[in-house]
């Protein structure tokens, strides 16, 4: 599910523009995938071959908070995608890769648009929403840090994970809605730049459709890992207060501190997930920047191979 990202670039190796159908899923996945990012080397919009959900921050956070252990060697992207995509998906990808690039519509270009600024704005808004949600107590009544010691202890004693599971799911839905809408707008803008850029936009649209369900399934499993962390923090504090006090031992943290810790940890996981969800948008931004500076946009199958 997760694997470390590697960014080392190798010399350029050109593949056919229109790969055979049995290569469609692999080439399209490397060219444009909802969970993959673009990285532009000199003269070309480059796609890094990342395993699915490969953000190091998310890996480290989940490994630190749970019993999750990242695999030592992730399967290749083509092998993984062959398991995820059905034959109808492969046909759709092959068609997008082989299709004659639609003609761009220069008249539709709007130089005043600021795609990078739009992505930054959405990132800031979503990060702020995550911070607000993760700072609230499980029970209604405001932020737990604003309560008295007795109130904080009571709030922590009544905290139950289902409330946080729902909150996490709501945050995921908010991210998905905002990012999907912006991705559609960026794709439409890219399609007006050139015929090659329009082809890239078409492949991105197909990849978002065929990979969206898989992405949601994978990310929906994150709260299961958080639930174990929630339980361990609560049980550890309860055991510490129930154990006999040893003379000279350092004082215990105030009751309810475990819930503050969980709030911060849940926020860090959501922010790491946000970064992953934004990677395809960063790729579209790189493609737009490449077109506007006169560089070549890498068509599917014409990117530099990177280590998987």
Secondary structure, DSSP 8 states (H G I E B T S, - for coil): --------B-------SS--GGGHHHHHHHH--TT--B--BTTB--B----SS--HHHHHHHHHHSS----SS---HHHHHHHH--HHHHHHHHHHHHS------GGG--TT--HHHHHHHHHHHHHHHHHHHHTB-SSSSSBGGGS-HHHHHHHHHH--HHHHHHHHHHHHHHHHHHHHHHHHHHHHHHHTT-HHHHHHHHHHHHHHHHHHHHHHHHHHTHHHHHHHHHHHHHHHHHHHHHS---TT------TTHHHHHHHHHHHHHHHHHHHHHHHHHHHHHHHHHHHHTT-B---TT-S--B--
